[in-house]
């Protein structure tokens, strides 16, 4: 088609020039005639180009021409028709996507590079109290002013989600997750988790109430067992009383751990208001456990552990001293229990060192180690790495769950590293904003 248009255009010019040359020959001026023919052909071409220009600017009809101009107009008309079809199809797809987003029960907000909202659905209005007529184009932190969200949004690390109260609706808890979208946009997903929080609170209350109620019967049972232990009984009954006493003590330890865990889970006291010295706290935990000798359920004593602690004396921490003490006690106790190897006492090392993020505290042992498939689940309640080993060593299975919750209150996630046959290392980093040295903020010091 393009070749035919070129041929027609060329033949048109040749025909006009030939006719003009023939007319010039009649006046004995063939060259003048040919020149006039070229001028006429160009004028006609300019006229057709003007028609194409006017049509392209919606100032006239499409040019009717069999040459290059007509061919170009036909190509443009076909492209426009195809483009309109694509636009119509994409408009329908966008409409369906928009309707799908509007039908979601979760709030969806889109913000630009500056943090201003460009779009949001009806669920966002319900969950956050947004208004379509006034809030579009507003900065997100002007509408969600909770300090936790402002810090989370400005930090730029959206690997985790946060939960906070709705800024407009009382007794409504929402979960907020931010995701990068494209080059300079973010998508914010807002989910109602009020019912889940209520069920979680009921579970915590149930555990706390049951644990409290179990204390009284356990105390009574333990009292009667102590009476029987002092009585003159035959060896078989004495052995049974001894085993019942051991199981009662284990039950009391489990109840205490459940109460402690329930308290940690329900603790929403913020970052804590007290600065406390870390070195005396660490020293007390170590001194209390130096004489600790685990006893298996069969009555066999473990070899005495060797604990080495290297703790700086000028560190102060902002938080909860009793929770950090519980963290150290649980980690050191686990290292003593599971750090034994080939009948030798556990070699426990506690190290504290400064890093660019804050202070790293690590408790390591040289035991048999833990298989990699267990590491991600160690902090779950009652999780057992080895049922047979657990039945020998004993324990409630709540120690690391307590550690995880206590460290969450200090913005310090627990890191677990272990190699089979070489031992394990449990560490956490207390962030710089929670650390100071003799009254100075560590964040302002060069590490």
VOROTOR-594042 format. One record per atom (N, C-alpha, C): residue in one letter; x, y, z. Coordinates in pm, whole numbers, plus 32768, in hexadecimal, padded with zeros to 4 digits. Atoms other than C-alpha are relative to their C-alpha. Layout:
# residues N
AXYZ...
# end
This chain:
# residues 447
X80537F878000X800080008000X8056807E8000X7FA87F8E7FFCX811980ED8052X804580167F78X7FBF7FF68082X81C6809D7F05X7F9F803A7F99X80647FCC805EX808480E47E46X7FEC80968015X80117F717FE4X805E82337EF9X807680507FC8X7F8B7FBC8039X81C282927E97X7FF680077F67X800E80018092X8182822C7D2EX7F9A80667FD1X80677FA08025X804182FB7D1DX8033808F8011X7FCB7F7A7FE8X80F184297DB4X806580267F93X7F9B7FE78068X8211840A7CBEX7FBE80157F78X80457FF18080X812783D97B92X7FB680857FF8X80467F7F7FFDX805E850C7BFCX806080717FDFX7F9E7F97801CX819785E57BFDX802F7FFA7F6FX7FD28010808AX821185557AB2X7F96802F7F9DX806B7FD9805DX80BB858C7A0EX7FF280987FFBX800F7F6E7FFDX80A486F87A81X807580417FB9X7F8B7FC78041X820A87437A14X7FFB7FE87F69X8008801F8090X81D1869578C2X7F9B805A7FBBX80657FA9803CX8092875A787DX8033808F7FF9X7FCB7F778001X813C889F78DFX806F800E7F99X7F947FFB8064X826A884C7805X7FC680047F73X804280008085X8185880176DCX7FC680887FE2X80377F7A8015X80D6894C7713X806F80647FE5X7F907FA48017X822789FD7724X803D7FEF7F77X7FC980178085X8298895A75E1X7FAF80497F96X80527FB88062X817489FC7530X802880927FF9X7FCC7F777FFFX82108B487595X809880027FF2X7F7180128011X83708AC57551X804D801E8083X7FC27FF17F7AX83B98AD276CBX7FEB7F7F8051X8019807F7FB7X83C789617739X80378001808FX7FC780007F77X84AA89A17864X7FAC80548060X80587FAE7FADX83CE8AB878E2X7F807FB68022X807A804E7FE6X82A489D678BCX80187F948069X7FE180677F9CX835088BF797EX800D803D808CX7FF17FBE7F7EX83AA89B87A93X7F798025803BX80877FDD7FD0X82468A357AA6X7FB67F83802DX8040807E7FD8X81D288C97AB7X802D7FD3808AX7FCC80267F7BX82B488827BE2X7FC38059806DX803A7FA57F9DX823289B97C93X7F6F7FDA801BX808D80257FEEX80C989517C56X7FF27F7F8052X8007807E7FB4X810B87EE7CD5X801F80168094X7FDE7FE47F74X81A9887C7E12X7F8F804A8048X80717FB87FC4X8086896A7E49X7F907F9F8023X806780647FE4X7F9488497E2CX80277FA88077X7FD180507F8EX806D877E7F21X7FF0804E8083X80107FAD7F88X807188A08019X7F6D800B8028X80907FF87FE2X7EF788B77FFDX7FD37F828048X8027807E7FBFX7ECF87498051X803E7FF5808CX7FC180027F7BX7FCA876A8171X7FB6805B8062X804D7FA57FAAX7F01889181F5X7F7F7FBD802EX8079804A7FDAX7DC687BB81EEX80207F98806CX7FD880627F9BX7E8486AD82AFX801B80438086X7FE37FB87F85X7EFB87B083AAX7F80802C8047X807E7FD37FC5X7D9E884183DBX7FB27F8C803BX804880757FCCX7D0A86E78405X80417FCD8082X7FBB802F7F88X7E1586858505X7FE480598078X80217FA47F93X7DAF87BB85D0X7F6980118010X80937FFD7FF4X7C38877085B3X7FC580817FC7X80327F87803FX7C05889D84CDX7FC47FE77F76X8038801F8082X7B8187E7839DX7FF47F6A7FECX800E808F801BX7B2A869682FDX80857FC27FD7X7F888047802BX7C29858D82A9X801780187F6CX7FE37FE7808EX7CDA85D1815EX7FDE7F877FAAX8020806A805FX7C5785078039X806A80017F93X7F8F8000805CX7D8C84A87F75X802B7F707FEBX7FD38088801FX7E1383747EC7X80977FF0800BX7F7080057FF7X7F8183CE7EFFX80307FEA808FX7FC380147F7DX806683DD802CX7FAE803E8070X80517FBE7F9AX7F8884D380EAX7F887FAB8024X807380557FE6X7E5883F680C4X80277F808048X7FCF807A7FBEX7F2182C48123X8021801B8094X7FDF7FDD7F76X7FA58376825CX7F8280158053X807D7FEA7FB8X7E4483E382BBX7FBD7F7B8021X803C80837FE5X7DC5827E8299X80497FB78071X7FB280407F95X7EE281FC8375X7FDD803D8087X80207FBD7F82X7E9883018480X7F737FDE8030X808980237FD9X7D2482B28478X7FFA7F748039X800080897FCCX7D65813F84A6X80437FF98089X7FBC80007F7EX7E5D818085C1X7FA8803E806DX80597FC17F9EX7D688269866CX7F907FA28028X806A805F7FE2X7C578163864EX80327F91805CX7FC880697FAAX7D39805486E4X801F8037808DX7FE07FC57F7FX7DAE814187F5X7F8280188054X807E7FEC7FB8X7C4881998851X7FCA7F7C8038X802B80837FCFX7BF88027886CX80517FD6807BX7FAB80237F8EX7D237FF08952X7FDD8055807AX80227FA87F90X7CC8811E8A24X7F7C7FD6803FX8082802D7FCBX7B6180A68A43X800F7F808051X7FEB807E7FB9X7BD67F4B8AA5X804880178085X7FB77FE47F84X7CCF7FD28BA5X7FAB804F8063X80597FB57FA8X7BCB80C48C2CX7FA17FA08049X805780637FC0X7AE37F9D8C6CX804C7FAF8069X7FB0804B7F9FX7BFF7EDD8D16X801B8054807CX7FE97FA87F8EX7C5480098DF0X7F8280138053X807E7FF37FB8X7AE780308E47X7FE57F868056X8015807A7FB3X7AD27EC58EB2X80617FF78077X7FA080007F92X7C127EE68F7EX7FD48061806DX802F7F9D7F9EX7B8A80229022X7F877FCC804DX807480387FBCX7A417F73906EX802A7F928061X7FCE80697FA7X7B027E4C90FFX803F803B807DX7FC37FBF7F8CX7BCE7F3391DFX7F96803D805AX806C7FC57FB1X7A927FE6924BX7FB37F97804FX804C80697FBBX79F37E9A92AAX804E7FBD8070X7FAF803E7F97X7B147E38938FX7FD48031808AX801A7FDB7F76X7AD87E349504X80788047803EX7F877FBD7FD0X7C3E7EAD9536X800F80877FBCX7FE77F7E8039X7C9B80159503X807B7FFF7FA7X7F907FF6805EX7D7E806193DAX801680947FE2X7FDC7F74801BX7E2F81B193BDX807C80027FA8X7F8C7FEC8056X7F23822592B2X8037808B801BX7FC07F7F7FE4X801B8336930AX807480137FA0X7F947FE2805DX811883E4922EX8084800B8049X7F797FF97FC8X828984249265X8008805E8078X7FFF7F9F7F94X823F854A934CX7FAD7FD18078X805280327F93X8153847A9421X7F7180327FFCX80897FCD800DX8012852193A3X7FA77F947FC2X805C80678030X7EE484439367X7FC680277F78X80387FE98085X7E7D842691FAX7F7E7FB37FEBX807B804D800DX7D6A83229224X7FEE7FA7807BX801F805E7F95X7CBB824E932BX7F727FCD7FEDX8083803D8013X7B8C816A933CX7FA3801D8075X80657FE57F99X7A4E816F940DX80267FC48086X7FD980407F82X7ADC807D950FX80618059804FX7FA57FA47FBBX7BED817C955CX7FB2806C8049X80537F9C7FBDX7AE0827B95AAX7FC27FC7807EX803F803F7F8CX7A3C81839695X80657FE68070X7F9D80277F9BX7B7C81169746X804D80778038X7FAC7F907FD5X7C3782619754X7FB680848009X804C7F847FF9X7B218360973DX802380637F94X7FDB7FA6806CX7B9983EF95F1X7F8380357FBAX806E7FC28049X7ABC84D89522X802D801A7F71X7FDB7FF7808DX7ABD84CB93A7X800B80917FD3X80057F778033X7A6D863A9379X807280588031X7F9B7FA67FC7X7B7F86CC9456X80897FC08017X7F82803E7FD7X7C8C85CB94A3X80587FD47F8DX7FAB80288071X7D03856E9347X8065806F7FE4X7F947F9F8012X7E528617930FX804380288081X7FC27FE27F80X7E9986379483X80747FA1801DX7F9280577FD8X7FDB85AF9519X7FCC7F978062X8036806F7FB2X7FA0845D95BBX801480158096X7FE67FED7F71X803F84C49707X7FAD8071803CX805D7F9B7FCBX7F4D85E99722X7F7D7FC1802BX807E80437FE1X7E3084F19738X80127F8C8060X7FDF806A7F9FX7ED683CF97F1X807780368051X7F987FB87FB5X7F97848798FFX803A7FAE8072X7FC880537F96X7FE8836299E5X809980007FF4X7F6D7FFA8007X815C83839A3EX803F7F817FC7X7FC8807D8034X819A821399F3X7FF77FFB7F69X800F80038092X810F82379892X805A80667FBEX7FAA7F98803BX81C9837D984DX80917FD07FFCX7F7780347FFCX831182DB98BAX80107F8E7F9CX7FFC8072805CX82C2819F97F2X8001802F7F6FX80097FD2808AX8266825F96B5X807F804A7FD6X7F8A7FB28023X8390834C96C1X807F7FAD7FFEX7F8780537FFAX848982389710X801D7FBE7F7BX7FEC803B8085X8451819295BFX80177F6B7FFFX7FF080927FF8X847D802B963CX7F767FC48019X808980337FF7X83317F7F95F5X7FFC7F678000X7FFC80927FFDX839A7E16962CX7F9E7FC58064X805F802F7F9CX82AD7DFC9755X7F8480587FFDX807C7FB37FF6X814A7E70979AX7FF48037808EX80187FC87F7CX80D57F4698BBX7F698001801BX808C7FF97FD6X7F8F7F4F997EX7FED807A8058X801C7F887FB3X7EF380889A0CX7F6A801A8004X808D7FDD7FF6X7DA6811C9A71X7FD9805B7F8CX80317FAB806BX7CD281BB9963X7FFB8091802FX7FFF7F737FD4X7CFA83379969X7F75803D8011X80857FC67FFBX7B83836F9947X7F997FA98049X806480597FC5X7AD0823C99D1X80387FC2807FX7FD680377F81X7AEA81D89B3DX7FF07F698000X800580917FEEX7B2A806C9B9CX80157FB57F7CX7FE28043807FX7B9D801B9A3AX80977FFA7FEFX7F7080168013X7CF97F869A09X80187FDC7F6EX7FE2801B808CX7D8B7F8C98AAX80927FD77FF1X7F78802A8024X7EBC7EE69815X802680477F7FX7FD47FAE8072X7F827FBD9721X807D7FC27FC4X7F8C80348048X80707F3B9619X801980597F87X7FDA7FA98070X812B8015951DX80567FB07F9FX7FB580478068X81AF7F8D93D4X802780637F93X7FD37FAB806EX8280803D92CCX7FB87FD77F80X804B8019807BX81C0805F9184X803C80557F92X7FC17FB4806BX827180BE9046X807F80438030X7F837FBA7FDFX838B81BA905FX7FED805F8075X800F7F957F9CX82FC82CE9138X7F797FFC8046X8081800A7FBEX81B4824D91C6X80017F928069X801080657F97X8148818292F5X7F6E7FD9800BX808780327FE6X801880AA9337X7FF87FDF8095X801480197F71X7F9680A5949DX7F837FAA8010X806F805B7FE6X7EBC7F819506X7FDA800E8094X80337FEF7F78X7DE47FB9963BX7F997F92801AX805580747FE4X7D3F7E8996DBX7FC9800B808EX80407FFF7F7CX7C4A7E7497FCX80257F80804BX7FD680757FB2X7CE07D8E9905X7FC68007808DX803C7FF07F7CX7BFD7DF09A26X7FD37F7A8039X803280817FCFX7B5C7C989A3DX80747FA38024X7F8C80547FE1X7CAC7BEA9A2FX8041802C8082X7FC87FCE7F83X7D2E7CCB9B43X7FA87FD78076X805B80257F93X7BF87C829C11X80117F6D8025X7FEC808F7FE6X7C267B0A9BE8X80877FE98044X7F7C800F7FC2X7D987B2D9C3EX7FFD802C8092X800C7FD27F77X7D3E7BF39D74X7FB67F998055X804980697FB9X7C437AE69DD6X805B7F8A801EX7FA4806F7FEAX7D4F79DE9DA9X806280208071X7FA37FDA7F96X7E437A9F9E81X7FBD80008089X80497FFF7F81X7D3C7AD59F8DX7FE47F728031X801D808B7FDBX7CE379659F83X807C7FBD803BX7F84803C7FCEX7E4E78FA9FADX80228037808AX7FE17FC57F7FX7E8079F0A0C7X7FA37FCF806EX8061802D7F9BX7D40798BA17BX80177F6E8026X7FEA808E7FE5X7D827815A157X80807FED8051X7F82800D7FB8X7EE97840A1CBX7FF080298092X80187FD57F76X7E787900A2FDX7FB07F96804CX805480627FBDX7D6F77FBA34CX804D7F7F801DX7FB3807A7FEAX7E6C76E0A32CX8060800D8076X7F9F7FED7F94X7F507778A432X7FCC7FC88085X8036802C7F7FX7E67772BA556X80027F69800FX7FF980937FEFX7E3675B4A515X808F7FCB7FFFX7F76802E8001X7FA8758FA4C6X804280178088X7FC87FE57F7BX80027632A611X7FCF7F988065X803780647FA5X7F187545A6CAX80417F787FE9X7FC380828020X7F9F7413A614X80907FFB8030X7F747FFC7FD6X81057480A655X800D7FF88098X7FFC80087F6DX80B974AFA7C8X7FEB7F738032X801780897FD5X802C7352A7EEX80757FA47FD9X7F8D80518028X815072C0A72CX80768016805EX7F967FE67F9EX8242736CA81BX7FE57FB68084X8024804C7F88X818372CFA93FX80217F6C7FEEX7FE4808D8019X819D7178A89FX80957FE67FF6X7F708012800DX830C71B0A856X80447FF2808AX7FC880097F79X834C71DAA9CDX7FD17F838049X803680767FBCX828170A5AA23X80577F867FE4X7FB6807E8010X83136F48AA4CX7FB07FA47FA6X804A80508062X829E6E98A90FX805D7F977FC6X7FAF8067803FX830C6D65A854X804380397F83X7FB17FC88070X840B6D99A739X7FAE801A7F83X80507FEC807AX830A6D6FA622X7FAE807E8006X80517F877FF2X82256E7DA6A8X8059807C8006X7FA37F8E7FF9X834E6F5FA6F9X802D802B7F75X7FD77FE08089X83C36F45A590X7F8E80447FB3X80737FC28043X82646F99A514X7FEB808F802FX80107F787FC9X824C70C5A5FEX806C805C7FC8X7F917FB18036X83A0713DA584X7FE480297F6FX801F7FE1808CX83337127A418X7F8C80627FF6X806F7FA18001X81EB71D9A464X8030808C8027X7FCA7F7D7FD7X82AC72EFA513X804A80427F8CX7FB87FC98072X838D7318A3E3X7FA080337F95X80607FD58065X82647329A2F9X7FB0807A802FX80457F8B7FCBX81B57420A3DFX8056807D7FF0X7FA77F8F8013X82E67501A3D8X800780297F6EX7FFF7FE1808FX82EE74E6A25FX7F8080477FD7X807F7FC1801EX817E7541A252X7FFE80908034X7FF97F797FCAX81BA766FA333X8057805A7FA8X7FA97FB3805AX82D776DEA251X7FB680227F7FX804D7FE7807AX81F276BAA121X7F98806D8016X80647F9A7FE1X80E07788A1C9X8041808A800CX7FBA7F7F7FF2X81DA7899A225X802B80377F78X7FD87FD38086X825D78A3A0C0X7F8780307FB0X807A7FD48046X80FA78B9A038X7FD48089802FX80257F7E7FCAX80AD79DAA120X8060806D7FCFX7F9C7F9F802FX81F17A87A0BEX7FE980207F6DX80177FEB808EX81AB7A569F4BX7F8280507FE8X807D7FB4800DX80467AD39F71X801480918023X7FE37F767FD9X80C77C09A020X804D80497F93X7FB27FC3806BX81C47C4A9F0DX7FAA801F7F86X80547FED8076X80C17C1F9DF9X7F9E80728012X80627F977FE7X7FD37D139E9DX804280848026X7FB97F867FD7X80E17E149EEEX800580617F8BX7FFE7F978066X80A37F4E9E21X80338082803CX7FD07F8C7FB6X816E80389EF9X806180567FB1X7FA87FAD8052X822D80D29DD5X80917FD4800BX7F7180228001X83A780E59DD8X803B7FF5808BX7FCA80037F79X83C980F69F52X803880898025X7FD67F7C7FD3X84258224A023X807E7FFD8056X7F92800D7FA1X8548819FA0F0X80837FDF7FB9X7F788023802AX86BC81A3A0A6X803C7FA8806DX7FC280597F9EX876F8083A14EX80887FD27FCBX7F7A802C8026X88D7800DA151X7FFD7F6D7FD7X800580878037X89127ED6A084X80637FA28046X7F9880577FC7X8A517E55A129X7FD47FBE8083X802D80427F85X89C07E1AA289X7F917F9A7FE5X806C805C8022X888B7D79A1EEX80377F7D7FC8X7FC38076803CX89617C8DA11FX804E7FB18069X7FB180447F99X8A447C40A249X7FA77FB1805EX805C80467FA7X891C7BE3A326X7FCB7F807FBEX803280758047X888F7AF8A21EX806A7F937FF7X7F948062800BX89E17A51A1EEX801C7FC08088X7FE280367F7BX8A227A2DA366X7F947FA0802FX806C80597FD8X88CD7993A39DX80067F797FBAX8000807C804FX8909788FA28FX80867FB68003X7F8080497FF9X8A747837A2D9X7FF07F7E804DX801480797FAFX89FE7740A3DEX7F8D7FAA7FCDX8073804B8034X88DD76C7A306X80317F807FBDX7FDE8082803AX88F97556A2B5X7F7F7FBC7FD5X807C8041802DX87E374C8A1DCX7FFA7F6F802CX8019808B7FD8X874B7380A24EX7F997FC67FA1X805E8040805CX86A57295A157X7F8B7FC6804EX807680397FC0X855371FDA19DX801D7F78803EX7FD9807F7FC3X860670BAA1F4X80558014807DX7FB27FE37F89X86C4716BA30BX809480107FE7X7F717FF58020X8813717CA257X802880927FF6X7FD07F778004X88D972BCA290X805D80157F8AX7FAA7FDC806FX8981736AA16EX808580338036X7F7F7FC87FD4X8AF273CCA183X7FF680968015X80037F717FE2X8B377525A20FX802E80507F87X7FE17FAE8075X8B3C7634A106X806B80678020X7F9C7F967FF5X8C507730A0CAX7FCC807B7FB6X803C7F88803AX8BC5788FA08FX8067806F7FFEX7FA47F8E800FX8C9E79A7A007X7FB180787FCDX804B7F888022X8C117B069FF9X805F80767FEEX7FB07F88801DX8CB17C389F5CX7FA080727FE8X80677F998007X8BCB7D5D9FA6X803C80878023X7FD17F777FE5X8C1D7ED19F90X7FB480398077X803B7FCC7F85X8BD87F90A0D0X7FC4808A7FF0X802E7F768010X8B7580E1A038X7F83800B7FAAX807380008059X8A3B807F9F79X7F80800C8052X80857FF57FC6X88DB80ED9FD7X7F997FED7F92X806780258062X879D80769F2BX7F7B803E802AX80867FCC7FE9X8647811A9F0BX7F9C7F907FE4X8060806C8014X853980169F40X7FD07FC68083X803580477F8CX84C87F10A039X806D7FA38035X7F91804D7FC9X85D77E85A11AX7FD87F70801BX802880897FE0X850C7D55A187X7FF47FAB7F82X800D804D807CX84CC7CF1A01EX80897FDC7FC8X7F78801F802FX863B7D0A9FB8X803F7F97805BX7FCE80667FA4X86937C43A0F1X7FC77F777FDDX803E807E8028X859A7B38A086X803C7FCB7F7FX7FC1802A807FX86347B339F28X80867FBD801BX7F7B80367FE3X87937AFB9FAFX7FF67F7B804AX800E807C7FB3X872279F2A0A9X7FD37F8D7FA9X8031806B8057X8663792B9FA3X806B7FD37F9DX7F9A80258062X877A79399EA1X80757FB68041X7F9180447FBDX888878DA9F9BX7FD57F758031X803380827FD3X87B077C2A02EX7FFC7F9D7F8DX8005805A8075X877577319ED2X808C7FD87FD5X7F7680218026X88E977469E86X803C7F99805EX7FCD80627F9FX893976879FC7X7FC07F777FE8X8047807F8013X8830757E9F7FX802E7FB87F82X7FE9803F8082X887A75429E11X808E80137FCCX7F767FED802AX89E875A79E04X805D7F908029X7FAD80737FD8X8A6074629E9FX80217FAB7F86X7FD580518072X8B2473839DB6X805C7F918033X7FB080777FDEX8BA772219DF0X80217FFC8095X7FEE800A7F71X8B7772339F67X804D8072803FX7FB77F8D7FCCX8C34737B9F8BX7FA080718022X80527F8D7FDCX8BAA74B3A02DX7FF780647F8EX80157F9E806BX8B1E75C29F4EX80648072800BX7FA87F8C8008X8C0C76D49EDEX7FAD80757FC9X80597F928024X8B38780F9EDEX804F80827FFDX7FBA7F80800EX8BBF79589E5FX7F9A806F7FE6X80587F8C800EX8B097AA59E87X805580767FD5X7FB17F908034X8B8D7BC29DB4X7FA780777FE4X80467F83801BX8B217D2B9D98X8060805A7FB4X7FAA7FAA8050X8BB07E079C87X7FAD806A7FB9X80437F948046X8B5D7F4D9BDAX80027FE77F6AX800980078092X8AE87F529A72X7FCA80867FCEX80367F838038X8A7280619985X7F6D80108020X808E7FF77FE0X8909800C99E3X7FE680148095X80157FF57F71X893980099B5DX805D7FA4804DX7FB4805E7FAFX89A97F009C58X7FD07F737FE1X8021808C801BX89B57D909BF7X80207FAB807AX7FF0805E7F91X89827C939D0EX7FF17F747FC7X800280878038X89D27B299CB8X801E7F9A806EX7FE980717FA6X89BB79E59D80X80197F867FA8X7FDB80708056X8A6E78C19CDCX802E7F898053X7FD1807A7FBFX8ABD77599D37X80477FAB7F99X7FB6805C8057X8B87763A9CA6X7FC17F768003X8048807E7FF8X8A7B752F9CB5X7FEF7FBC7F79X8016804F8079X89ED744B9BABX7FBF804F7F90X803C7FAE8069X893E75639AF0X7F727FD77FE1X808C80138026X87E575749A52X7FF87FF87F69X801080118091X877C74FF98F8X7FC0807E7FC4X80347F83803CX872E761F9805X7F6880057FF4X80917FFE8012X85C375B497D2X7FB38024807FX80437FDE7F82X857775FA9941X801280938026X7FDA7F7B7FD0X860F7757995DX7F8D80647FF9X806A7F9C8011X84E3781B98DAX7F8C7FEC805FX8074801C7FAAX83F4777799D2X80267FF78094X7FD380117F76X84C2777A9B11X7FB680598062X80417FA27FA4X840978A79BA2X7F6A7FE8800BX808E80207FF0X82B178069B7DX7FE87FC18089X8022803A7F7EX820077A39CBBX7FFE7F687FF7X800080927FEFX823F763A9D23X803F7FB57F8BX7FC280478071X830675EE9BE8X80727FA88034X7F9A80607FD7X83E574BC9C14X805B7FE17F8AX7F9F80278066X8522748A9B4BX800E7F697FFDX7FED80917FF5X854B73289BC8X7FB07FD28078X8057802C7F93X843772869C93X804B7FAC8066X7FB980577FA3X852071859D24X806080508057X7FA37FAE7FB3X862272899D8BX7FB280548064X804E7FAC7FA7X851473679E1EX7FCE7FB08077X803180527F92X848B72499EEBX80717FE08062X7F8E801B7FA7X85EA72159F77X8029807D804CX7FD17F857FC3X8649737E9FB9X7F9280448050X806E7FBB7FBFX84F473FFA01AX7FF5808F7FCFX80177F77802AX847375629FF6X7F7380147FD0X808B7FE18025X832E76139FA5X7FEF80157F6AX800C7FE3808EX837B76619E38X7FD3808F7FE4X802C7F768010X832577CF9E74X80718066800BX7F927FA57FE6X847D78619EB8X801E805E7F8DX7FDE7FAB8072X84CB78DF9D59X7F8A80557FD3X80767FAB801CX836679599D29X8002807A805BX7FF37F917FA2X83987A2E9E60X806F805F7FD2X7F907FAD8031X84E77AA89DD6X7FD380557F89X802A7FB68078X844B7B0A9C88X7FA480758023X805D7F957FDDX832F7BD19D24X8046806F804FX7FB87F9A7FB2X84177C819E1CX805780567FA4X7FA97FB3805BX85067CE59D04X7FAE80587FA2X80557FAC8055X83E67D669C2EX7FE180848044X80197F847FB6X83A37E649D41X8079805C7FFEX7F877FAF8006X85087EDE9D0DX803180107F70X7FDE7FF1808FX85047EE09B8DX807D7FB37FDCX7F86804F8014X860B7DCE9B8FX7FD97F717FD9X802380888029X85B67C999ABEX806C7F9B8024X7FA4806C7FDBX86527B509B29X80377FBE7F83X7FBD80428070X874F7ABA9A38X803C7F7C8032X7FD280857FD7X879A79449A4DX80597FC77F93X7FA28041805AX88C978A299ADX80307F7E8040X7FD780817FC7X8927773799D8X803D7FA97F94X7FC080608059X8A097632993CX80057F7A8048X800180857FC2X89DA74C19980X808E7FD68024X7F7F802F7FD0X8AFA743D9A4FX805C806D8032X7FA77F937FD7X8B8B75989A96X7FC1805E8067X803F7FAC7F9CX8A8B764A9B6CX7F9E80647FC5X80657F9E8027X898E77669B62X802380898036X7FE97F757FD8X898F78DF9B7FX7F7C804C7FF8X807B7FB17FF8X886479B09BF1X802A8091801BX7FD37F767FF3X88937B279BC1X7F8D80607FE2X805E7F94801EX87D17C6C9BB6X804B8084800AX7FC37F7A8001X88287DDA9B76X7F9D80638039X80507F957FC7X879B7EE69C57X802180807FB5X7FE27F8E8058X877780199B74X803E8076804AX7FB27F937FC5X884A814E9BACX7FAB8064804CX80537F9D7FBBX872482299C0EX7FD77FD3808CX801F80347F7BX86F2814A9D40X807E7FF48057X7F8080127FBBX886181599DABX803D80888021X7FAE7F8C7FE1X892E825C9E5DX80777FD48055X7F88801C7FB2X8A8582649EFEX801380718064X7FF17F9E7F94X8A94831BA04BX7FB280807FE1X80587F8E8018X897183F79FEDX800580387F74X7FF87FCF8089X89D8842D9E82X7FB87FA17FA4X804880518060X890B83B39D5CX80647FC07FA0X7FA180498058X89C882A89C9AX7FEE80257F6FX80187FDD808CX8924831C9B59X805580787FD5X7FAF7F8C8022X89F984599B6FX80957FE68008X7F7380227FF2X8B3E839E9BA7X80337FB77F85X7FC3804A806FX8C2D831A9AA0X802A7F788036X7FDE80897FD2X8C4081A29AC7X807C7FD27FB7
# end
